[in-house]
């Protein structure tokens, strides 16, 4: 008889109220796989879009569907031939590209190359607030090639990727400006930003010029692209889900005309990138920021809170 586990599910597209905790088959690690007992996950914007049905062409219409993108937990068992980790190791990870969502569950079976070891200085709930921070590393270091002394603008500076980007930008020697809600500007400065501006009153035209713009919002990309210096780079990690075609068109057109091509990517981190993330934590250059911890049974409430806006770091969902 197949063992069962608790998991966050939904049987139809809709608002946060469609989420519930039900039973799912507990995975058995296959050859080369690792079974992770999940302690906590965080809530990400992509999960909201999937649950609402706005990306149903990607997620499909087969139900029940699951939610959860990243995770932190401990290694519970190893499949035949699995290596690189040991039972009892504290690990974090992100669901692999093409594997969809589903980390908000008691257990996951994943390949070891999708995992990294969690630094000793943070606990499992704090750790759950950081895995998508690998997106900030890829954006600033690998896509933008941010250099010391350059001017960096971060849109969404207290969001799940933005709060990491502000800290990394300072660690990389940049002059960092963060855009956020008025009530969060003090936090942006505490994270290390040289300037913190209210996105509702700071019009793009008055912001000056930047060598790198990191956009975590997905709206008005053209207006912010015009802020780039002649050799400036813009990295976007979000689309405007209300205007997908126009948002895609803006990214594509940037490679043909205008100042600065927009670089867009979706994260697909593996062990080496998680090791880089851990190194920043161990050096004291990066700290996790947990806004609030919800129990798994309240995952709908966590989704609702993220949709309301104004998150300060990450909403974390306690699974174990």
Secondary structure, DSSP 8 states (H G I E B T S, - for coil): ---EEEEEEESSS-SGGG-EEEEEE-----TTEEEEEEEEEE--HHHHHHHHTTTHHHH-S-SSEE---EEEEEEEEE-TT--S--TT-EEEEE--TTS-S--SBSEEEEEGGGEEE--TTS-HHHHTTTTTHHHHHIIIIIIS---TT-EEEEESTTSTTHHHHHHHHHHTT-EEEEEE-GGGHHHHHHTT-SEEEETTTS-GGGS--EEEEEESS-S-HHHHHTTEEEEEEEEE----TTSHHHHHHHHHHHTTSSSS-EEE------HHHHHHHHHHHHTTS----EEEEEEGGGHHHHHHHHHH----SEEEEE--
